[in-house]
Amino acid sequence: MTWNDYFLTLFDSCCATYRAGTRDVEKFYAGEDRAFLATIGHQAREFFDFVEDFCEEGTPSASTALLVAAVRRDYFLTVQKGITSTQTLTTAELPSFGHELEGLAYLPRILAKARAKLRGELDPNIMFGCGGDRNFLRKHGSIPAADFLRHVWAAGDNDAKLAAWVKAQAM
């Protein structure tokens, strides 16, 4: 089975587990599932958050979760050479909801989360692709979360380049 097939099979299995009432992330996965997530640079809590939102809100879809995971996996394998970061972005370090960049409210927050997502550095209590992120992306041209991540990766530290790209999507 390829990694993406395993991912989608696990997503479906976890949705069934969630709908059956399991909410404790520590009881959500078998050992081989955790090992699989580690090979693609994905944290167990991140995966759970996508499943939870899908089961509760119907979004993001399994395909969206897969595409976001694919960007993280590519970054993990090419930039990080398969080595997990030891850093963590905490909620206290996140820009607030009202912070602006180039006149775009919330962009500093989602940008910090996206960079941490790429590096696998999100605190378990932070989700890239949460409702606030989805709202921001929807308001700015219905940007797919995975596309946003890829553009964050491509822009590097050039915040102005990314802000200009986001503005262009809304036109």
C-alpha positions as CSV (number, residue, x, y, z in Angstrom):
1,M,0.0,0.0,0.0
2,T,1.3,3.5,-0.8
3,W,1.6,6.1,1.9
4,N,-1.4,8.0,0.5
5,D,-3.6,4.9,0.4
6,Y,-2.6,4.1,4.0
7,F,-3.4,7.7,5.0
8,L,-6.9,7.6,3.5
9,T,-7.6,4.2,5.0
10,L,-6.5,5.4,8.4
11,F,-8.6,8.5,8.0
12,D,-11.7,6.4,7.3
13,S,-10.9,4.1,10.2
14,C,-10.3,7.0,12.6
15,C,-13.7,8.6,11.5
16,A,-15.4,5.3,12.4
17,T,-13.5,5.3,15.8
18,Y,-14.5,8.9,16.4
19,R,-18.2,8.3,15.5
20,A,-18.1,5.3,17.9
21,G,-17.3,7.7,20.7
22,T,-13.5,7.6,21.2
23,R,-12.2,11.1,21.8
24,D,-8.9,10.3,23.6
25,V,-6.1,10.8,21.1
26,E,-3.9,8.4,23.1
27,K,-6.4,5.6,22.4
28,F,-7.0,6.5,18.8
29,Y,-4.2,4.7,17.0
30,A,-2.6,1.3,16.9
31,G,1.2,1.3,17.2
32,E,1.7,0.8,13.4
33,D,-0.5,3.8,12.7
34,R,1.7,6.1,14.9
35,A,4.8,4.7,13.2
36,F,3.3,5.4,9.8
37,L,2.4,9.0,10.8
38,A,6.0,9.5,12.0
39,T,7.3,8.4,8.6
40,I,5.5,11.2,6.9
41,G,6.3,13.8,9.6
42,H,2.7,14.0,10.8
43,Q,1.7,14.2,14.5
44,A,-1.0,12.1,15.9
45,R,-2.9,15.1,17.3
46,E,-2.8,16.9,13.9
47,F,-4.4,13.9,12.3
48,F,-7.0,13.6,15.0
49,D,-7.9,17.3,14.6
50,F,-8.6,16.8,10.9
51,V,-10.8,13.7,11.7
52,E,-12.6,15.5,14.5
53,D,-13.4,18.6,12.3
54,F,-14.5,16.4,9.5
55,C,-16.8,14.3,11.7
56,E,-18.2,17.3,13.5
57,E,-18.4,19.9,10.6
58,G,-18.0,17.9,7.4
59,T,-14.8,19.8,6.5
60,P,-11.9,19.6,5.8
61,S,-12.4,16.5,3.7
62,A,-10.1,13.5,3.7
63,S,-8.7,14.6,0.4
64,T,-7.8,18.0,1.9
65,A,-6.2,16.4,4.9
66,L,-4.2,14.2,2.5
67,L,-3.1,17.1,0.4
68,V,-1.9,19.1,3.5
69,A,-0.2,15.9,4.7
70,A,1.5,15.6,1.3
71,V,3.0,19.1,1.6
72,R,4.3,18.4,5.1
73,R,5.6,15.0,4.0
74,D,7.5,16.6,1.1
75,Y,9.0,19.2,3.3
76,F,9.9,16.6,6.0
77,L,11.7,14.4,3.5
78,T,13.4,17.0,1.3
79,V,14.2,19.9,3.6
80,Q,14.4,18.1,7.0
81,K,15.8,14.9,5.5
82,G,13.4,12.9,7.6
83,I,14.6,14.4,10.9
84,T,11.9,15.6,13.3
85,S,12.3,19.1,14.7
86,T,12.6,19.5,18.4
87,Q,11.1,23.0,18.4
88,T,7.4,23.7,19.2
89,L,5.3,26.8,18.4
90,T,3.1,27.4,21.4
91,T,-0.2,29.3,21.6
92,A,1.6,32.1,23.5
93,E,4.0,32.6,20.5
94,L,1.2,32.9,17.9
95,P,0.2,36.3,16.7
96,S,-3.3,37.3,17.8
97,F,-6.3,37.1,15.6
98,G,-6.3,40.8,15.0
99,H,-2.6,41.2,13.9
100,E,-2.2,42.4,10.3
101,L,0.4,42.0,7.6
102,E,0.1,44.2,4.5
103,G,-3.4,45.1,5.6
104,L,-4.5,41.5,5.9
105,A,-5.9,40.7,9.3
106,Y,-5.1,37.1,10.5
107,L,-2.4,36.6,8.0
108,P,0.5,36.8,10.6
109,R,-1.3,34.1,12.6
110,I,-2.0,31.6,9.8
111,L,1.5,32.3,8.4
112,A,3.1,31.4,11.7
113,K,1.0,28.3,11.9
114,A,1.8,27.3,8.3
115,R,5.5,27.6,8.8
116,A,5.3,25.6,12.0
117,K,3.1,23.0,10.2
118,L,5.8,22.7,7.5
119,R,8.5,22.0,10.1
120,G,6.3,19.8,12.3
121,E,6.5,22.2,15.1
122,L,2.9,22.8,16.0
123,D,1.9,22.5,19.7
124,P,-0.7,19.8,20.0
125,N,-3.3,22.5,20.9
126,I,-2.8,24.3,17.6
127,M,-4.2,23.2,14.3
128,F,-3.2,24.4,10.9
129,G,-6.5,24.2,8.9
130,C,-8.8,25.0,11.8
131,G,-12.0,26.9,11.4
132,G,-10.3,30.3,11.6
133,D,-7.8,29.3,9.0
134,R,-10.5,27.9,6.7
135,N,-12.4,31.2,7.1
136,F,-9.3,33.3,6.2
137,L,-8.5,31.1,3.1
138,R,-12.2,31.2,2.0
139,K,-12.4,35.0,2.3
140,H,-9.3,35.4,0.2
141,G,-10.2,33.5,-2.9
142,S,-11.1,30.1,-1.6
143,I,-7.4,29.2,-1.3
144,P,-6.9,25.5,-0.7
145,A,-5.0,24.9,2.5
146,A,-2.3,22.7,0.7
147,D,-1.8,25.5,-1.9
148,F,-1.3,28.0,0.9
149,L,1.3,25.7,2.5
150,R,3.2,25.3,-0.7
151,H,3.3,29.1,-1.3
152,V,4.5,29.6,2.3
153,W,7.3,27.1,1.6
154,A,8.1,28.8,-1.7
155,A,8.1,32.3,-0.3
156,G,10.5,31.4,2.5
157,D,10.9,34.4,4.8
158,N,9.5,36.8,2.3
159,D,6.2,37.8,4.0
160,A,5.5,40.6,1.4
161,K,5.6,38.1,-1.4
162,L,3.2,35.8,0.3
163,A,0.8,38.7,1.2
164,A,0.9,39.8,-2.5
165,W,0.0,36.3,-3.6
166,V,-2.9,36.1,-1.1
167,K,-4.2,39.5,-2.3
168,A,-4.0,38.3,-5.9
169,Q,-6.1,35.2,-5.1
170,A,-9.0,37.4,-3.9
171,M,-9.3,39.2,-7.3
